Amino acid sequence: MPDHKISSLSVKRLFSFILLIMPFGVVYPVVVDDLYVAEVLVADESPRQLKNGARAGLLQVLVRVSGSLKVEESSLIRNSLRNPAAYYYQYSYETTDQTLLLGETEVNAKILSLHFEPSAIARLLRDANLPIWGSNRPSVLLWVAVNEGQSRRILGEADSSDVVKALVDQARQRGLPVTFPILDIEDASQVSAAEVWGAFLERIDSASGRYNPDSVLTARIQSEPGDRWSGRWSYRSADAWESIESAGYSVDELVRNMVNQLADELAIKFALGSSSARIRLKIENVADVSRYATVSRYLEELTPVVSSSIVALDGDIAEFELETEGEYLQLIEIIELDERLLLLSKDERNETLRYRWTE
């Protein structure tokens, strides 16, 4: 598979995918890989197909990183799509068994994979006054029941159902880290397929506890006469459940609409706007030089933090000043994803937070 270098940009891979599933099934918030990699189908390796594919790939990445399907409403973004080569540094092709129509001729399609420059994407979104959703994203646990004739069952990740493939593919498109329940004896004792089908939300919530997800999405899905599909979805973000019903002419359409809605809602909560702030953090349990170095590195790696500096040390309490992008409360929510800092108090007027390091 040939690799084509587009510029001499020296690019450091900024994000890695870490999905930690302990033997007993606990899922932690994850760092999502490939936020800046797009894959699109093209008919051939011609310059025209490359430009069209790169335009679609750039839009794909801008939606994923901003957390918004509305990025094209910006005139700056629309102009950037005319010159997608300014934003990627590498591309390659891969053969596939899929087909595309080229004119009136059906041809074997290729997958065009493009690697976009993170700093260029971030700069474009900032210039367009659009949010930036970092790689540290809330985990989503999926409880999905399907109706197959006279039986109903809960889907697992290894299931061959088209519903699983559609959920995983669309979640990847939006940069959502999703996982399915293990469906072992403990899960079976906590919730049944009938209860997932009936949206017994308290039972589903209780069964989800062992996985410690940041969000839960549950659904019942069935095929309808006339090649239609219907679904009833419920999702929990924080402590509130929302429920909607939807329909589509394919599983892909049904799933795409729901995953897009969930991603949009989570992005509103976690994506960083163009505002900035200076915030003081007092952190307890910073008892030695090694821990101070660990805490400093942790703060600097947080998505909204532009810079971090130590301003005071008093016993085991270290006080930092952070320059951040986004709003004050968003920093708190992003820190909560990791559970490495325990919030003790907050002074919103003076933008001062007090935490305890838990490791």
C-alpha positions in Angstrom: 0.0 0.0 0.0 1.8 3.1 -1.2 2.3 6.0 1.2 2.3 9.5 -0.3 4.0 12.4 1.6 2.3 15.7 0.9 4.5 18.1 2.9 7.6 18.2 5.0 5.6 18.8 8.2 7.1 16.9 11.1 4.0 15.5 12.8 4.0 14.0 16.2 1.2 11.6 16.9 -0.7 13.3 19.6 -3.4 10.9 20.5 -3.4 7.2 21.3 -6.3 4.8 21.9 -6.5 3.4 25.4 -9.5 1.3 26.2 -9.0 -0.2 29.6 -11.3 -3.1 30.4 -10.4 -4.8 33.7 -11.1 -8.5 34.1 -14.3 -7.6 36.0 -15.5 -5.3 33.2 -14.8 -1.8 34.5 -14.6 0.8 31.7 -12.7 4.1 32.2 -12.9 7.3 30.2 -10.7 6.8 27.1 -8.4 8.7 24.9 -9.7 8.4 21.4 -7.2 7.6 18.6 -7.5 8.7 15.0 -9.5 11.8 15.6 -7.5 13.3 12.7 -7.7 10.3 10.3 -10.4 10.2 7.7 -11.4 7.2 5.5 -13.5 7.7 2.4 -14.4 5.6 -0.6 -13.1 6.7 -4.0 -13.5 5.3 -7.5 -9.8 5.5 -8.4 -6.4 7.2 -7.6 -6.9 10.1 -10.0 -6.2 13.7 -8.8 -9.9 14.5 -9.2 -11.0 11.6 -6.9 -8.2 12.5 -4.5 -9.4 16.1 -4.2 -13.1 15.1 -3.8 -12.2 12.4 -1.3 -10.0 14.8 0.6 -12.8 17.4 0.8 -15.1 14.7 2.3 -12.4 13.6 4.6 -11.7 17.1 5.9 -15.4 17.6 6.6 -15.4 14.3 8.4 -12.5 15.3 10.7 -13.9 18.8 11.3 -17.3 17.3 12.5 -15.5 14.8 14.7 -13.1 17.3 16.3 -15.6 20.1 16.7 -18.4 17.8 17.9 -20.9 19.6 15.6 -22.6 18.6 12.4 -23.1 22.3 11.7 -19.5 23.2 10.8 -20.4 23.9 7.2 -22.5 26.8 8.3 -19.3 28.7 8.7 -18.1 30.5 5.6 -14.5 30.0 6.7 -15.0 26.3 6.9 -16.7 26.2 3.4 -13.8 28.1 2.0 -11.3 25.6 3.6 -13.1 22.7 1.9 -12.0 24.1 -1.5 -8.4 23.5 -0.6 -8.3 20.3 1.6 -4.6 19.6 0.7 -3.6 22.5 3.0 -4.7 20.4 6.0 -3.5 16.9 5.5 0.1 15.6 5.4 -0.2 12.0 4.3 -2.6 9.8 2.4 -2.7 6.2 1.2 -5.0 3.8 -0.7 -6.4 0.4 0.2 -8.3 -2.0 -2.0 -11.8 -3.1 -0.9 -14.6 -5.3 -2.1 -17.1 -2.4 -2.2 -18.2 -0.7 -5.4 -19.0 2.8 -6.6 -20.7 4.3 -9.6 -18.4 6.3 -11.9 -20.8 7.9 -14.4 -22.9 4.9 -15.4 -20.2 2.3 -14.8 -19.8 0.4 -11.5 -16.2 0.2 -10.5 -14.3 -1.4 -7.6 -13.9 1.3 -4.9 -10.7 2.1 -2.9 -10.5 3.4 0.6 -8.6 6.7 0.7 -7.1 7.2 4.1 -5.9 10.8 5.0 -4.0 12.0 8.0 -4.8 15.6 8.9 -2.5 17.9 10.8 -3.9 18.4 14.3 -2.6 21.9 14.8 -3.9 23.1 11.4 -7.4 21.6 12.2 -7.4 23.3 15.7 -6.3 26.6 14.2 -9.1 26.5 11.6 -11.8 25.7 14.1 -10.6 28.5 16.4 -10.5 31.0 13.6 -14.1 29.9 12.7 -15.1 30.4 16.4 -16.1 26.7 16.6 -15.5 24.5 19.6 -12.7 21.9 19.9 -13.5 18.5 21.5 -10.3 16.9 22.8 -9.3 13.3 22.7 -10.3 12.5 26.3 -13.9 11.6 25.8 -16.7 10.1 27.9 -17.2 6.4 27.5 -20.6 5.2 26.3 -22.1 1.8 27.3 -24.6 0.3 24.8 -27.5 -1.9 25.8 -29.3 -2.8 22.6 -32.1 -5.3 22.2 -33.3 -6.6 18.8 -36.4 -8.4 17.8 -35.8 -11.5 15.7 -39.0 -13.3 14.9 -40.4 -14.6 18.2 -37.2 -13.9 20.3 -35.5 -10.9 21.6 -31.8 -10.7 22.6 -29.2 -8.2 23.8 -26.4 -7.5 21.4 -22.7 -8.0 22.3 -19.7 -6.6 20.6 -18.8 -9.9 18.9 -22.4 -10.2 17.5 -22.6 -10.4 13.7 -25.7 -8.2 13.6 -25.7 -5.3 11.2 -26.9 -3.2 14.1 -23.6 -3.7 15.9 -21.5 -2.8 12.9 -23.6 0.3 12.3 -23.3 1.4 15.9 -19.5 0.9 16.0 -18.9 2.5 12.6 -21.0 5.6 13.3 -19.5 6.0 16.8 -16.1 5.9 15.2 -17.2 8.6 12.7 -18.1 10.9 15.6 -15.2 10.0 17.8 -17.3 8.3 20.6 -15.7 5.5 22.5 -18.4 2.9 22.9 -18.4 -0.5 24.5 -21.0 -3.3 24.9 -21.8 -5.3 28.1 -20.0 -8.6 28.5 -23.3 -10.5 28.8 -22.0 -12.9 31.4 -23.9 -14.5 34.3 -23.7 -11.3 36.3 -25.2 -9.2 33.5 -27.9 -11.9 33.0 -28.8 -11.7 36.7 -29.0 -7.9 36.6 -31.1 -7.3 33.5 -33.0 -9.3 30.9 -33.5 -8.8 27.2 -37.2 -8.1 28.0 -36.2 -5.4 30.4 -33.9 -3.8 27.9 -36.6 -4.0 25.3 -39.1 -2.5 27.7 -36.7 0.3 28.7 -36.7 -0.5 32.4 -34.2 2.3 33.0 -33.6 1.7 36.7 -32.7 -1.9 36.0 -30.4 -0.9 33.1 -28.8 1.8 35.2 -28.1 -0.7 38.0 -26.7 -3.3 35.6 -24.4 -0.6 34.1 -22.8 0.2 37.5 -20.1 -2.5 37.2 -18.9 -0.8 34.0 -18.7 2.7 35.4 -19.6 4.4 32.1 -19.9 8.1 31.6 -23.0 7.7 29.5 -25.4 4.9 28.8 -27.4 4.3 25.6 -30.1 1.7 25.5 -32.4 0.8 22.5 -34.9 -1.6 21.1 -34.7 -2.1 17.4 -36.9 -4.0 15.0 -37.6 -4.3 11.3 -41.0 -3.1 10.0 -43.0 -3.9 6.9 -41.9 -2.1 3.8 -38.1 -2.3 4.4 -38.3 0.1 7.3 -36.6 0.0 10.7 -37.8 1.5 14.0 -36.1 2.1 17.3 -36.8 3.5 20.7 -33.8 5.0 22.3 -32.9 6.2 25.8 -29.6 7.7 26.8 -28.2 8.9 30.1 -25.7 11.7 30.4 -24.9 12.7 34.0 -28.0 11.9 36.0 -30.8 12.5 33.5 -32.4 10.1 31.0 -33.7 11.3 27.6 -35.9 9.1 25.4 -36.9 9.4 21.7 -38.3 7.2 18.9 -37.0 7.1 15.4 -37.4 5.3 12.1 -35.4 4.8 8.9 -35.2 2.9 5.7 -32.0 1.1 6.8 -30.2 0.2 10.0 -27.5 2.6 9.1 -29.9 5.5 8.8 -31.6 4.6 12.1 -28.3 4.3 14.0 -26.7 7.3 12.4 -29.5 9.7 13.5 -29.3 8.5 17.1 -25.5 8.4 17.5 -25.3 11.9 15.9 -27.8 13.2 18.5 -25.9 11.7 21.4 -22.6 13.0 20.1 -24.0 16.5 19.7 -25.3 16.5 23.3 -22.0 15.2 24.7 -20.0 17.7 22.6 -22.1 20.6 24.0 -21.0 19.6 27.5 -17.4 18.7 26.8 -16.2 20.6 23.7 -14.2 23.8 24.3 -15.4 27.1 23.0 -13.3 30.0 22.0 -13.3 31.7 25.4 -10.3 31.6 27.7 -9.7 31.9 31.4 -7.0 31.9 34.1 -7.8 29.4 36.9 -6.1 28.7 40.2 -5.9 25.1 41.3 -4.9 24.2 44.9 -4.1 20.5 44.9 -3.6 18.5 48.1 -1.5 15.3 48.6 1.4 16.5 46.4 3.9 15.2 49.0 7.1 14.9 47.0 9.0 15.9 43.9 7.9 12.8 42.0 4.3 13.5 42.6 4.6 17.1 41.8 6.1 16.2 38.4 3.2 13.7 37.8 0.6 16.3 38.7 2.3 19.0 36.5 2.4 16.6 33.6 -1.2 15.7 34.1 -2.4 19.3 34.1 -0.4 20.2 31.0 -1.9 17.3 29.1 -5.5 18.3 29.8 -7.2 19.4 26.6 -8.3 22.9 27.6 -5.0 23.8 29.3 -2.8 26.1 27.2 -0.2 26.6 29.9 0.4 25.6 33.6 2.7 27.1 36.2 3.4 26.6 39.9 2.7 29.7 42.0 3.0 28.3 45.6 4.0 25.2 47.6 2.8 24.8 51.2 3.5 21.4 52.8 1.7 18.9 50.6 -0.4 21.6 48.9 0.7 22.8 45.4 -1.0 25.8 43.9 -1.1 26.1 40.1 -2.2 28.8 37.7 -3.7 27.5 34.5 -4.4 29.4 31.3 -7.3 27.5 29.6 -9.5 27.5 26.6 -13.2 27.1 27.1 -15.3 27.8 30.1 -14.5 27.3 33.8 -17.1 24.6 34.4 -15.9 22.6 31.4 -12.5 22.2 33.0 -14.2 20.7 36.1 -16.2 18.3 33.9 -13.1 17.2 31.9 -11.2 16.6 35.1 -14.1 14.5 36.5 -13.7 12.1 33.5 -10.3 10.9 34.8 -11.1 10.6 38.5 -7.5 11.4 39.4 -8.4 14.6 41.1 -11.1 14.8 43.7 -12.9 18.1 43.8 -13.0 19.5 47.4 -14.3 23.0 46.8 -14.8 25.7 44.1 -14.9 29.4 44.2 -16.6 30.4 40.9 -16.3 34.1 41.5 -12.5 34.0 41.8 -12.2 30.9 39.5 -10.3 29.0 42.1 -10.6 25.2 42.6 -9.3 23.0 45.4 -8.6 19.3 44.6 -7.0 16.3 46.2 -4.7 14.1 44.1 -6.0 10.5 44.5 -3.0 8.4 43.3 
